[in-house]
Amino acid sequence: MNTQSLRPQPARREIDIADAEAMKCWCRHLRATKAEIERAVSTVGPSAAAVRKEIGRKDR
């Protein structure tokens, strides 16, 4: 299996807004902007589930 062709996946439980690569993944995953995710994290904390709920989008 060629691991270079696989997209990096964000950590599932917490969102680290200081990690640029993880933020790119979260933006794609949540279909939200970096600013929206940062605002949600500042409101509800780094829990991915809480951020999903705050943004109003469900994980697919």
Backbone torsions as a table, in degrees:
resi	resn	phi	psi	omega
1	MET	NA	134.0	-179.8
2	ASN	-88.4	106.3	-176.9
3	THR	-76.1	-16.1	179.6
4	GLN	-70.8	-24.0	-178.8
5	SER	-83.7	-12.9	-179.7
6	LEU	-79.6	138.9	176.1
7	ARG	-73.1	143.5	174.9
8	PRO	-67.0	142.1	-179.4
9	GLN	-106.7	138.5	178.3
10	PRO	-70.8	156.2	173.3
11	ALA	-59.2	140.5	-170.7
12	ARG	-79.9	-30.9	-171.3
13	ARG	-94.1	-33.2	-175.9
14	GLU	-132.0	148.5	178.7
15	ILE	-104.6	121.7	178.7
16	ASP	-101.2	100.8	-175.7
17	ILE	-71.0	-11.6	178.1
18	ALA	-84.0	-13.8	-178.7
19	ASP	-94.4	105.1	-174.5
20	ALA	-60.5	-43.0	-179.5
21	GLU	-66.0	-41.8	178.3
22	ALA	-64.1	-38.4	179.2
23	MET	-64.3	-37.6	176.3
24	LYS	-60.6	-43.3	178.8
25	CYS	-63.9	-45.0	179.9
26	TRP	-64.0	-38.1	178.3
27	CYS	-60.7	-45.5	177.5
28	ARG	-65.0	-46.4	-175.3
29	HIS	-63.1	-43.4	-177.4
30	LEU	-91.9	-7.2	-175.9
31	ARG	53.3	51.2	-178.7
32	ALA	-137.3	160.1	177.2
33	THR	-80.8	164.7	177.2
34	LYS	-60.0	-41.5	-179.6
35	ALA	-63.5	-40.1	178.5
36	GLU	-63.2	-42.2	-179.7
37	ILE	-67.8	-44.4	178.4
38	GLU	-60.3	-41.2	179.1
39	ARG	-64.1	-42.4	178.8
40	ALA	-65.1	-41.7	179.2
41	VAL	-64.1	-39.7	179.3
42	SER	-68.4	-25.7	179.9
43	THR	-83.3	-48.4	-172.1
44	VAL	-112.5	-7.0	-178.2
45	GLY	97.6	179.7	-172.3
46	PRO	-81.7	1.0	179.7
47	SER	-63.1	123.8	-178.5
48	ALA	-60.8	-39.6	-179.8
49	ALA	-64.0	-43.3	179.7
50	ALA	-66.9	-37.1	178.7
51	VAL	-67.5	-42.1	176.5
52	ARG	-56.9	-45.4	-178.9
53	LYS	-65.0	-42.6	-179.9
54	GLU	-63.1	-41.3	-179.5
55	ILE	-73.3	-25.6	177.0
56	GLY	88.0	20.4	177.8
57	ARG	-120.1	147.4	179.2
58	LYS	-100.4	148.0	176.5
59	ASP	-66.5	137.8	178.7
60	ARG	-108.8	NA	NA
